[in-house]
Amino acid sequence: MVNRWHLDTLAVLVWGVLFLQLWLTGKLFLLIHPNYKWLTIGAGFCLLALGIVLLVTPRQSRGNHSNLLPPNWSSGLLLVTGVLGLLIPPRPFASAVAVQRGIEDNFALVRGVQTFRRSNKPEQRTIVEWVRTLNVYPEPDAYRGQKVDVTGFVVHPASFPPAYFLVSRFVITCCAADVYPVGLLVKLKEGDRSQYNPDQWLRVKGEMDTIEWQGKRKLAIIPQEITPIPAPKNPYEF
C-alpha cells in the first residue's frame, strides 16, 4: 500500500534528481537567473540526500503512526510534477510569447528597477543595454549614426509594416515566471521581413537612425549586415 511516507520520500528524491539533471544538462538557465544557480544546485543535493536518508531509515524509527497515514494529495502532486519535469525538457520562450507579453507596444521598455551598466562603445551594447540607455535618455536623435551590433531572435508583430521587424531578447530577473521581452526596431532598406523567420536568431550590425513611427519619433536599426546565428545556450539577458 502506498502511504504518505512513501509519497513524501519519492517526491523529495525526484525533485532532488530534477534539480541536478537541469544543472548537468545545461537547462537550468532556461528556468532561473544565474544568481540562483548555486542555491538551486545546493537544494538538489540536499533533497537527494534527505530522500536517501528517508529511504534507508529503519521502519521502527519512523514512528508507529507513519505507515497508517493516508496518501497526501500535495505530495502526490509534487511527485507527478517532478516526474513530468524529468520527462519534458524545458524550452526557451519564443516570439509568440513575446507578442503575448506586450512587446508589440512596449518593445523599448525595461520594467522595474534594474542595475544599469552602460558600455562605452555603442557597438558593444546588448539589446537590453540599448533599451536601458533609451529608458534613461529617450531622445532618439541623440543616437543617430551610432554603430549597432546586437544578437536576438526575430519577432513579426502583426501590426508592423512589411519592412519592419523586432530583434528581441527576454529579460529574466528571478525565474521563468517573470521573464519579459524587450527589442529593437529594425528597418530593412530593401526587401521585407519575410526573409527572416520568427524565432530565427540573428546578428544585426548597422547604424541607428530616427524614423517616424505611429506619429512619434522612434529609434530604429538600419542594418548593414544581418547574419543568421545558432540560438545561444542561455537565451536570456539580465
C-alpha positions as CSV (number, residue, x, y, z in Angstrom):
1,M,0.0,0.0,0.0
2,V,1.3,3.5,-0.9
3,N,1.1,5.8,2.1
4,R,2.1,9.3,2.8
5,W,5.6,8.3,3.9
6,H,6.3,6.7,0.5
7,L,4.9,9.6,-1.5
8,D,6.9,12.2,0.6
9,T,10.1,10.2,0.1
10,L,9.6,9.7,-3.6
11,A,8.7,13.4,-4.1
12,V,11.9,14.5,-2.3
13,L,14.1,12.2,-4.3
14,V,12.5,13.1,-7.7
15,W,12.9,16.8,-7.1
16,G,16.5,16.4,-6.0
17,V,17.2,14.4,-9.1
18,L,15.3,17.0,-11.3
19,F,17.4,20.0,-10.0
20,L,20.6,18.2,-10.6
21,Q,19.6,16.9,-14.0
22,L,18.7,20.5,-15.1
23,W,22.2,21.6,-13.9
24,L,24.1,18.8,-15.6
25,T,22.2,19.1,-18.9
26,G,22.7,22.9,-19.0
27,K,18.9,23.5,-18.9
28,L,18.9,25.3,-15.5
29,F,19.5,28.7,-17.1
30,L,16.2,28.3,-19.0
31,L,14.3,28.5,-15.8
32,I,16.2,30.7,-13.3
33,H,18.6,33.7,-13.1
34,P,22.2,32.7,-12.9
35,N,22.4,34.4,-9.4
36,Y,20.3,31.5,-8.1
37,K,22.4,28.7,-9.7
38,W,24.3,27.6,-6.6
39,L,21.2,27.8,-4.4
40,T,19.3,25.5,-6.8
41,I,22.2,23.1,-7.1
42,G,22.6,23.0,-3.3
43,A,18.9,22.4,-2.9
44,G,19.2,19.5,-5.3
45,F,21.9,17.8,-3.3
46,C,20.1,18.4,-0.1
47,L,16.9,17.0,-1.4
48,L,18.6,14.0,-2.8
49,A,20.5,13.4,0.5
50,L,17.3,13.8,2.5
51,G,15.4,11.4,0.2
52,I,18.2,8.7,0.6
53,V,18.1,9.2,4.4
54,L,14.3,8.7,4.5
55,L,14.6,5.7,2.2
56,V,17.1,3.9,4.4
57,T,15.7,4.9,7.8
58,P,14.5,1.7,9.6
59,R,10.7,1.4,9.8
60,Q,10.7,1.4,13.6
61,S,12.5,4.8,13.6
62,R,9.7,6.5,11.6
63,G,7.1,6.3,14.4
64,N,4.3,3.9,14.8
65,H,1.8,6.2,13.1
66,S,3.8,6.9,9.9
67,N,2.6,3.9,7.9
68,L,-1.0,4.5,8.9
69,L,-1.4,7.9,7.3
70,P,-3.4,8.0,4.1
71,P,-1.7,9.3,0.9
72,N,-1.3,13.0,0.8
73,W,-2.6,14.8,-2.4
74,S,0.0,17.6,-2.1
75,S,2.9,15.0,-2.0
76,G,1.3,13.2,-4.9
77,L,1.0,16.4,-6.9
78,L,4.7,17.2,-6.2
79,L,5.7,13.8,-7.3
80,V,3.8,13.9,-10.6
81,T,5.1,17.4,-11.3
82,G,8.7,16.3,-10.7
83,V,8.3,13.3,-12.9
84,L,6.9,15.4,-15.7
85,G,9.8,17.8,-15.3
86,L,12.2,14.9,-15.8
87,L,10.4,13.7,-18.9
88,I,9.7,17.0,-20.6
89,P,12.8,19.2,-21.1
90,P,12.3,23.0,-20.7
91,R,12.5,25.1,-23.8
92,P,13.3,28.8,-24.2
93,F,10.4,31.2,-24.8
94,A,9.5,32.0,-28.4
95,S,8.3,35.1,-30.4
96,A,4.7,34.1,-29.8
97,V,5.2,34.6,-26.1
98,A,6.9,37.9,-26.7
99,V,3.8,39.1,-28.6
100,Q,1.5,37.8,-25.9
101,R,3.5,39.7,-23.2
102,G,3.2,43.0,-25.0
103,I,6.4,43.5,-27.0
104,E,4.4,45.0,-29.9
105,D,3.5,48.0,-27.7
106,N,6.5,48.2,-25.3
107,F,9.4,46.8,-27.3
108,A,11.8,49.5,-25.9
109,L,10.9,49.4,-22.3
110,V,12.7,47.7,-19.4
111,R,10.4,47.1,-16.4
112,G,11.2,47.7,-12.8
113,V,14.5,48.7,-11.1
114,Q,17.5,47.3,-13.0
115,T,21.2,47.5,-12.5
116,F,22.4,49.9,-15.2
117,R,25.7,49.1,-16.9
118,R,26.3,51.2,-19.9
119,S,29.0,50.1,-22.4
120,N,31.3,53.0,-23.5
121,K,31.1,51.9,-27.2
122,P,27.6,51.8,-28.7
123,E,28.6,48.7,-30.8
124,Q,29.3,46.8,-27.6
125,R,25.9,47.3,-26.1
126,T,23.5,44.4,-25.9
127,I,19.8,44.8,-26.7
128,V,19.0,45.2,-23.1
129,E,21.7,47.8,-22.6
130,W,20.4,49.8,-25.6
131,V,16.9,49.7,-24.2
132,R,18.1,50.8,-20.7
133,T,20.0,53.6,-22.3
134,L,16.9,54.7,-24.1
135,N,14.9,54.5,-20.9
136,V,17.4,56.8,-19.1
137,Y,17.7,59.3,-22.0
138,P,14.8,58.7,-24.5
139,E,15.8,61.3,-27.1
140,P,16.1,59.4,-30.4
141,D,18.2,62.0,-32.2
142,A,21.0,61.6,-29.7
143,Y,21.8,58.1,-31.0
144,R,21.6,58.8,-34.8
145,G,24.6,57.4,-36.6
146,Q,25.8,55.3,-33.6
147,K,27.0,51.8,-34.5
148,V,25.0,48.8,-33.5
149,D,26.0,45.1,-33.2
150,V,23.3,43.0,-31.4
151,T,22.0,39.5,-31.3
152,G,18.5,38.3,-30.8
153,F,15.5,36.4,-32.2
154,V,13.1,37.7,-34.8
155,V,9.6,38.9,-33.8
156,H,7.0,39.7,-36.5
157,P,4.3,41.8,-34.8
158,A,1.1,41.7,-36.9
159,S,0.6,45.4,-36.9
160,F,4.1,46.2,-38.2
161,P,4.7,47.2,-41.9
162,P,6.5,44.6,-44.0
163,A,9.8,46.4,-43.9
164,Y,10.0,46.3,-40.1
165,F,10.6,43.6,-37.5
166,L,12.0,43.4,-34.0
167,V,15.3,41.8,-32.9
168,S,14.5,40.8,-29.4
169,R,15.6,39.1,-26.1
170,F,13.8,38.0,-23.0
171,V,14.9,39.5,-19.7
172,I,14.9,37.3,-16.6
173,T,15.0,38.8,-13.1
174,C,14.4,35.7,-11.0
175,C,12.8,32.8,-12.8
176,A,11.0,31.9,-16.0
177,A,7.7,33.1,-14.5
178,D,8.8,36.7,-14.6
179,V,10.6,36.9,-17.9
180,Y,9.5,39.7,-20.2
181,P,10.6,40.7,-23.8
182,V,12.5,43.7,-25.0
183,G,13.5,44.5,-28.5
184,L,14.9,47.0,-31.0
185,L,13.2,48.0,-34.2
186,V,14.9,47.0,-37.4
187,K,14.0,48.8,-40.7
188,L,15.1,47.0,-43.9
189,K,16.3,49.2,-46.7
190,E,15.1,46.7,-49.3
191,G,13.0,43.6,-49.3
192,D,10.7,42.6,-46.4
193,R,10.8,40.8,-43.2
194,S,9.5,37.5,-44.6
195,Q,13.1,36.6,-45.5
196,Y,13.7,36.3,-41.7
197,N,11.6,33.8,-39.9
198,P,10.0,34.3,-36.5
199,D,12.2,32.9,-33.7
200,Q,15.3,32.8,-36.0
201,W,18.4,34.1,-34.2
202,L,20.3,36.9,-36.0
203,R,23.3,39.1,-35.5
204,V,22.3,42.5,-36.7
205,K,25.1,45.1,-37.5
206,G,24.3,48.6,-38.7
207,E,23.6,52.1,-37.5
208,M,20.8,53.8,-35.5
209,D,18.5,56.3,-37.2
210,T,15.4,58.2,-36.2
211,I,12.2,57.3,-38.0
212,E,8.5,58.4,-37.8
213,W,6.6,55.6,-36.1
214,Q,2.9,55.8,-35.4
215,G,3.1,59.6,-35.1
216,K,6.2,59.6,-32.9
217,R,9.9,59.7,-33.4
218,K,11.5,56.3,-32.8
219,L,14.9,54.8,-33.0
220,A,15.5,52.0,-35.5
221,I,18.4,50.0,-36.7
222,I,19.3,50.5,-40.3
223,P,21.1,47.1,-40.9
224,Q,24.2,46.9,-43.0
225,E,24.7,43.2,-42.3
226,I,22.3,40.5,-41.0
227,T,23.7,37.1,-40.2
228,P,21.8,34.0,-39.0
229,I,23.4,32.5,-35.9
230,P,22.7,29.5,-33.7
231,A,20.5,30.0,-30.6
232,P,22.7,30.7,-27.6
233,K,22.9,28.3,-24.7
234,N,21.4,31.0,-22.5
235,P,18.8,33.0,-24.4
236,Y,18.1,35.4,-21.7
237,E,19.6,38.8,-20.7
238,F,19.7,40.3,-17.2
